[in-house]
Amino acid sequence: MYSKDIIVQHEKTSGVIISGKSLVLQGITRKNAGFYACVASNTEGDTESNVIELKVMCKKFCLKS
């Protein structure tokens, strides 16, 4: 659906936990913001969930020159 599709798989050590109907992303940054959907495929067919937008809120910061 989106040009930058990236597969996110369960990997507890990197902070990605998939359990039942839940996806937990730990230690995220602004780089993780974007659109997410769940996709499932088996011998019966393929399906995709609604797309949701993950917005990452953070404090404003300024860099000194």
C-alpha positions as CSV (number, residue, x, y, z in Angstrom):
1,M,0.0,0.0,0.0
2,Y,2.8,2.4,0.8
3,S,6.1,2.7,-1.0
4,K,8.2,2.2,2.1
5,D,6.7,-1.1,3.3
6,I,8.8,-2.6,6.0
7,I,8.1,-6.0,7.7
8,V,8.0,-5.7,11.5
9,Q,8.4,-9.1,13.1
10,H,8.4,-10.3,16.8
11,E,11.9,-9.7,18.2
12,K,11.8,-9.1,21.9
13,T,15.5,-8.1,22.1
14,S,14.9,-5.2,19.8
15,G,11.7,-4.1,21.5
16,V,9.1,-5.5,19.0
17,I,6.6,-7.7,20.7
18,I,3.6,-9.3,18.9
19,S,1.1,-11.1,21.2
20,G,-2.4,-12.0,20.1
21,K,-4.0,-8.9,18.6
22,S,-1.4,-6.5,20.1
23,L,1.8,-5.0,18.7
24,V,4.2,-3.4,21.2
25,L,7.0,-1.2,20.1
26,Q,9.5,-0.3,22.8
27,G,12.1,2.4,22.7
28,I,10.7,4.1,19.7
29,T,12.0,7.4,18.3
30,R,10.7,9.9,15.7
31,K,12.1,7.7,13.0
32,N,9.4,5.1,13.9
33,A,6.5,7.5,13.1
34,G,4.4,6.5,10.2
35,F,1.6,4.3,9.0
36,Y,1.2,0.7,10.2
37,A,-1.1,-2.2,9.2
38,C,-1.1,-5.9,10.1
39,V,-1.1,-8.4,7.3
40,A,-1.8,-12.1,7.6
41,S,-1.5,-14.8,5.0
42,N,-2.2,-18.6,5.1
43,T,-3.6,-21.3,2.9
44,E,-7.1,-19.8,3.2
45,G,-6.0,-16.4,1.8
46,D,-4.6,-13.0,2.7
47,T,-6.0,-10.1,4.7
48,E,-4.9,-6.7,5.9
49,S,-6.1,-4.6,8.8
50,N,-7.0,-0.9,8.6
51,V,-4.0,1.4,8.4
52,I,-3.2,3.5,11.5
53,E,-0.8,6.4,11.9
54,L,1.7,6.3,14.7
55,K,2.6,9.8,15.7
56,V,5.7,10.2,18.0
57,M,5.5,13.2,20.3
58,C,8.7,14.6,21.8
59,K,10.0,17.7,23.3
60,K,11.3,20.5,21.0
61,F,15.0,20.9,21.1
62,C,17.5,23.3,19.6
63,L,21.1,22.7,18.6
64,K,23.7,25.3,19.4
65,S,25.9,26.3,16.5
